[in-house]
Amino acid sequence: VVLVEFGPNKRQLARQLATPYPYFKTCEQKRDCAIGFFSRLPVRRFEVVGRHDDAGPPFISAELSVGQSTVTVIGAHALSPDQGPHANFVELDHLATRVRHHRGPIVLVGDLNTTIWANVFDHFRRTSGLNHMGHLIPTWPAKPFPLPQIGIDHIFVSPDLELSEVAAGHAAGSDHLPLVANVRSR
């Protein structure tokens, strides 16, 4: 489970999630990093990168033990275009380059603050080498806001993995709807 916009005000929720998901990490100690990562599967290693640690977006990366294999799951939160479209592009370009050089299966999820029609989205997909979840799923704003929804939350996987049953979940108190999917080896 990757939760974005998961700041210090969510400490109680983190404690509740720690029981069913005993392997967890948050990045509240980093400035401008509000992500929580929770897993039932053993985590070999966590990496926490804040917005000011490098040119990319803040993220939490976890190497999960899945049987005899290791799968890296990254939860990221890119700047919104209202911070300037160039800032969003720079962050996603940096993340795509980082992911491109990663060895092994990878799942990347998060609020990338871009739609599937944006040039930055296409650039990220091509540069990262990852496959997108395949279709638009409106996730923001979560209802009951009286606005049209857009899809700015995404799931990407490396070519050796495949996604199935990708859908928006039920509103759970965030201004985004969650994405839920099954991931398996090809």
C-alpha positions as YAML, in Angstrom:
chain: A
units: angstrom
residues:
- id: 1
  name: VAL
  ca: [0.00, 0.00, 0.00]
- id: 2
  name: VAL
  ca: [1.43, 3.36, -1.05]
- id: 3
  name: LEU
  ca: [-0.20, 6.47, 0.36]
- id: 4
  name: VAL
  ca: [0.64, 9.90, -1.07]
- id: 5
  name: GLU
  ca: [0.03, 13.17, 0.78]
- id: 6
  name: PHE
  ca: [0.61, 11.10, 3.91]
- id: 7
  name: GLY
  ca: [1.94, 13.72, 6.29]
- id: 8
  name: PRO
  ca: [2.54, 13.93, 10.04]
- id: 9
  name: ASN
  ca: [-1.20, 14.34, 10.64]
- id: 10
  name: LYS
  ca: [-1.58, 10.67, 9.62]
- id: 11
  name: ARG
  ca: [0.54, 9.16, 12.43]
- id: 12
  name: GLN
  ca: [-2.49, 7.46, 14.00]
- id: 13
  name: LEU
  ca: [-3.39, 5.85, 10.66]
- id: 14
  name: ALA
  ca: [0.23, 4.69, 10.29]
- id: 15
  name: ARG
  ca: [0.01, 2.95, 13.67]
- id: 16
  name: GLN
  ca: [-3.24, 1.24, 12.63]
- id: 17
  name: LEU
  ca: [-1.79, 0.08, 9.31]
- id: 18
  name: ALA
  ca: [1.35, -1.30, 10.98]
- id: 19
  name: THR
  ca: [-0.56, -4.31, 12.31]
- id: 20
  name: PRO
  ca: [-1.77, -5.77, 8.99]
- id: 21
  name: TYR
  ca: [1.24, -4.30, 7.12]
- id: 22
  name: PRO
  ca: [4.25, -4.82, 9.43]
- id: 23
  name: TYR
  ca: [6.87, -3.62, 6.93]
- id: 24
  name: PHE
  ca: [6.44, 0.12, 6.61]
- id: 25
  name: LYS
  ca: [8.22, 3.41, 6.11]
- id: 26
  name: THR
  ca: [7.11, 7.01, 5.98]
- id: 27
  name: CYS
  ca: [9.12, 9.99, 4.86]
- id: 28
  name: GLU
  ca: [7.74, 12.62, 7.21]
- id: 29
  name: GLN
  ca: [11.29, 13.32, 8.42]
- id: 30
  name: LYS
  ca: [12.10, 14.70, 4.95]
- id: 31
  name: ARG
  ca: [10.96, 18.20, 3.99]
- id: 32
  name: ASP
  ca: [8.25, 18.19, 1.31]
- id: 33
  name: CYS
  ca: [7.92, 14.41, 1.38]
- id: 34
  name: ALA
  ca: [4.56, 13.01, 2.48]
- id: 35
  name: ILE
  ca: [4.45, 9.35, 1.46]
- id: 36
  name: GLY
  ca: [3.68, 6.19, 3.41]
- id: 37
  name: PHE
  ca: [4.64, 2.68, 2.27]
- id: 38
  name: PHE
  ca: [3.08, -0.39, 3.94]
- id: 39
  name: SER
  ca: [3.66, -4.04, 3.02]
- id: 40
  name: ARG
  ca: [2.69, -7.51, 4.18]
- id: 41
  name: LEU
  ca: [5.67, -8.89, 2.28]
- id: 42
  name: PRO
  ca: [9.16, -8.59, 3.77]
- id: 43
  name: VAL
  ca: [11.09, -5.53, 2.63]
- id: 44
  name: ARG
  ca: [14.80, -6.05, 2.06]
- id: 45
  name: ARG
  ca: [15.63, -2.38, 1.80]
- id: 46
  name: PHE
  ca: [13.89, 1.00, 1.84]
- id: 47
  name: GLU
  ca: [15.14, 4.15, 0.16]
- id: 48
  name: VAL
  ca: [13.60, 7.51, 1.03]
- id: 49
  name: VAL
  ca: [14.29, 10.47, -1.26]
- id: 50
  name: GLY
  ca: [12.94, 13.92, -0.47]
- id: 51
  name: ARG
  ca: [12.25, 16.67, -2.96]
- id: 52
  name: HIS
  ca: [15.48, 18.44, -1.97]
- id: 53
  name: ASP
  ca: [17.70, 15.34, -2.12]
- id: 54
  name: ASP
  ca: [17.93, 15.31, -5.92]
- id: 55
  name: ALA
  ca: [16.16, 16.70, -8.99]
- id: 56
  name: GLY
  ca: [13.34, 14.17, -8.99]
- id: 57
  name: PRO
  ca: [10.11, 14.01, -7.01]
- id: 58
  name: PRO
  ca: [10.02, 12.68, -3.46]
- id: 59
  name: PHE
  ca: [9.58, 8.92, -3.32]
- id: 60
  name: ILE
  ca: [9.86, 5.84, -1.20]
- id: 61
  name: SER
  ca: [11.37, 2.78, -2.84]
- id: 62
  name: ALA
  ca: [11.10, -0.69, -1.33]
- id: 63
  name: GLU
  ca: [12.74, -3.92, -2.41]
- id: 64
  name: LEU
  ca: [10.12, -6.58, -1.65]
- id: 65
  name: SER
  ca: [10.86, -10.27, -1.25]
- id: 66
  name: VAL
  ca: [8.38, -12.11, -3.47]
- id: 67
  name: GLY
  ca: [9.16, -15.82, -3.32]
- id: 68
  name: GLN
  ca: [12.73, -16.16, -4.55]
- id: 69
  name: SER
  ca: [12.58, -12.83, -6.40]
- id: 70
  name: THR
  ca: [12.92, -9.18, -5.52]
- id: 71
  name: VAL
  ca: [10.49, -6.59, -6.85]
- id: 72
  name: THR
  ca: [11.11, -2.89, -6.38]
- id: 73
  name: VAL
  ca: [8.04, -0.78, -5.68]
- id: 74
  name: ILE
  ca: [8.32, 3.01, -5.86]
- id: 75
  name: GLY
  ca: [5.69, 5.42, -4.58]
- id: 76
  name: ALA
  ca: [6.24, 8.96, -5.92]
- id: 77
  name: HIS
  ca: [4.59, 12.38, -5.81]
- id: 78
  name: ALA
  ca: [5.53, 14.83, -8.57]
- id: 79
  name: LEU
  ca: [5.01, 18.57, -8.43]
- id: 80
  name: SER
  ca: [1.72, 19.90, -9.70]
- id: 81
  name: PRO
  ca: [1.73, 21.85, -12.98]
- id: 82
  name: ASP
  ca: [0.61, 24.90, -10.99]
- id: 83
  name: GLN
  ca: [4.25, 24.97, -9.78]
- id: 84
  name: GLY
  ca: [5.14, 25.42, -13.44]
- id: 85
  name: PRO
  ca: [4.96, 22.74, -16.14]
- id: 86
  name: HIS
  ca: [8.74, 22.78, -16.47]
- id: 87
  name: ALA
  ca: [9.15, 21.77, -12.81]
- id: 88
  name: ASN
  ca: [6.85, 18.75, -13.31]
- id: 89
  name: PHE
  ca: [8.79, 17.81, -16.47]
- id: 90
  name: VAL
  ca: [12.20, 18.06, -14.73]
- id: 91
  name: GLU
  ca: [11.05, 15.88, -11.83]
- id: 92
  name: LEU
  ca: [9.47, 13.21, -14.03]
- id: 93
  name: ASP
  ca: [12.41, 13.21, -16.45]
- id: 94
  name: HIS
  ca: [14.80, 12.65, -13.55]
- id: 95
  name: LEU
  ca: [12.63, 9.85, -12.14]
- id: 96
  name: ALA
  ca: [12.31, 8.21, -15.57]
- id: 97
  name: THR
  ca: [16.09, 8.21, -16.01]
- id: 98
  name: ARG
  ca: [16.57, 6.72, -12.55]
- id: 99
  name: VAL
  ca: [14.01, 3.99, -13.26]
- id: 100
  name: ARG
  ca: [15.48, 3.27, -16.70]
- id: 101
  name: HIS
  ca: [18.81, 2.29, -15.10]
- id: 102
  name: HIS
  ca: [17.20, 0.04, -12.48]
- id: 103
  name: ARG
  ca: [17.76, -3.71, -12.82]
- id: 104
  name: GLY
  ca: [14.95, -6.12, -12.09]
- id: 105
  name: PRO
  ca: [11.16, -5.95, -11.87]
- id: 106
  name: ILE
  ca: [9.74, -2.59, -10.87]
- id: 107
  name: VAL
  ca: [6.32, -1.16, -10.04]
- id: 108
  name: LEU
  ca: [5.98, 2.62, -9.92]
- id: 109
  name: VAL
  ca: [2.84, 4.18, -8.47]
- id: 110
  name: GLY
  ca: [1.82, 7.62, -7.43]
- id: 111
  name: ASP
  ca: [0.41, 11.03, -8.01]
- id: 112
  name: LEU
  ca: [2.42, 12.15, -11.01]
- id: 113
  name: ASN
  ca: [0.24, 15.23, -11.52]
- id: 114
  name: THR
  ca: [-0.01, 14.64, -15.24]
- id: 115
  name: THR
  ca: [-2.63, 13.20, -17.58]
- id: 116
  name: ILE
  ca: [-2.12, 10.59, -20.29]
- id: 117
  name: TRP
  ca: [-2.52, 13.33, -22.91]
- id: 118
  name: ALA
  ca: [0.36, 15.49, -21.67]
- id: 119
  name: ASN
  ca: [3.72, 15.58, -23.42]
- id: 120
  name: VAL
  ca: [5.44, 15.00, -20.07]
- id: 121
  name: PHE
  ca: [3.48, 11.77, -19.62]
- id: 122
  name: ASP
  ca: [4.55, 10.45, -23.03]
- id: 123
  name: HIS
  ca: [8.16, 11.49, -22.35]
- id: 124
  name: PHE
  ca: [8.10, 9.72, -18.96]
- id: 125
  name: ARG
  ca: [6.69, 6.53, -20.48]
- id: 126
  name: ARG
  ca: [9.25, 6.43, -23.31]
- id: 127
  name: THR
  ca: [12.25, 7.43, -21.14]
- id: 128
  name: SER
  ca: [11.45, 5.10, -18.24]
- id: 129
  name: GLY
  ca: [10.74, 2.05, -20.42]
- id: 130
  name: LEU
  ca: [7.82, 1.20, -18.14]
- id: 131
  name: ASN
  ca: [4.36, 0.11, -19.26]
- id: 132
  name: HIS
  ca: [1.41, 2.18, -18.15]
- id: 133
  name: MET
  ca: [-1.70, 0.68, -16.56]
- id: 134
  name: GLY
  ca: [-3.25, 1.03, -19.99]
- id: 135
  name: HIS
  ca: [-6.13, 3.44, -19.68]
- id: 136
  name: LEU
  ca: [-7.36, 6.59, -18.07]
- id: 137
  name: ILE
  ca: [-8.85, 6.21, -14.61]
- id: 138
  name: PRO
  ca: [-10.25, 9.45, -13.18]
- id: 139
  name: THR
  ca: [-8.91, 9.80, -9.64]
- id: 140
  name: TRP
  ca: [-8.94, 13.50, -8.83]
- id: 141
  name: PRO
  ca: [-10.76, 15.17, -7.29]
- id: 142
  name: ALA
  ca: [-12.47, 12.44, -5.32]
- id: 143
  name: LYS
  ca: [-16.18, 12.92, -5.13]
- id: 144
  name: PRO
  ca: [-18.31, 14.59, -3.77]
- id: 145
  name: PHE
  ca: [-16.52, 17.59, -5.26]
- id: 146
  name: PRO
  ca: [-18.71, 19.00, -8.05]
- id: 147
  name: LEU
  ca: [-15.85, 19.04, -10.57]
- id: 148
  name: PRO
  ca: [-15.04, 16.80, -13.53]
- id: 149
  name: GLN
  ca: [-12.49, 14.19, -12.57]
- id: 150
  name: ILE
  ca: [-9.13, 13.69, -14.28]
- id: 151
  name: GLY
  ca: [-6.59, 10.89, -14.08]
- id: 152
  name: ILE
  ca: [-3.33, 12.13, -12.55]
- id: 153
  name: ASP
  ca: [-2.54, 9.04, -10.47]
- id: 154
  name: HIS
  ca: [-0.82, 6.20, -12.30]
- id: 155
  name: ILE
  ca: [0.63, 2.71, -12.09]
- id: 156
  name: PHE
  ca: [3.56, 1.67, -14.27]
- id: 157
  name: VAL
  ca: [5.36, -1.69, -14.41]
- id: 158
  name: SER
  ca: [8.51, -3.01, -16.03]
- id: 159
  name: PRO
  ca: [8.03, -5.19, -19.14]
- id: 160
  name: ASP
  ca: [8.54, -8.40, -17.12]
- id: 161
  name: LEU
  ca: [5.41, -7.65, -15.08]
- id: 162
  name: GLU
  ca: [1.77, -7.27, -16.02]
- id: 163
  name: LEU
  ca: [-1.16, -5.48, -14.44]
- id: 164
  name: SER
  ca: [-4.71, -6.75, -14.24]
- id: 165
  name: GLU
  ca: [-7.94, -5.61, -12.65]
- id: 166
  name: VAL
  ca: [-6.80, -1.98, -12.47]
- id: 167
  name: ALA
  ca: [-9.57, 0.21, -11.07]
- id: 168
  name: ALA
  ca: [-10.29, 3.18, -8.87]
- id: 169
  name: GLY
  ca: [-11.15, 2.27, -5.31]
- id: 170
  name: HIS
  ca: [-13.68, 3.88, -3.04]
- id: 171
  name: ALA
  ca: [-13.14, 7.32, -1.55]
- id: 172
  name: ALA
  ca: [-11.25, 6.93, 1.71]
- id: 173
  name: GLY
  ca: [-10.86, 10.47, 2.98]
- id: 174
  name: SER
  ca: [-8.35, 11.81, 0.47]
- id: 175
  name: ASP
  ca: [-8.99, 14.29, -2.31]
- id: 176
  name: HIS
  ca: [-7.83, 11.49, -4.67]
- id: 177
  name: LEU
  ca: [-9.46, 8.13, -5.29]
- id: 178
  name: PRO
  ca: [-7.09, 5.20, -4.73]
- id: 179
  name: LEU
  ca: [-5.90, 2.94, -7.52]
- id: 180
  name: VAL
  ca: [-6.10, -0.81, -6.96]
- id: 181
  name: ALA
  ca: [-4.46, -3.43, -9.18]
- id: 182
  name: ASN
  ca: [-3.07, -6.93, -9.31]
- id: 183
  name: VAL
  ca: [0.55, -7.32, -10.43]
- id: 184
  name: ARG
  ca: [2.09, -10.59, -11.60]
- id: 185
  name: SER
  ca: [5.09, -11.87, -13.53]
- id: 186
  name: ARG
  ca: [4.76, -12.41, -17.26]
...
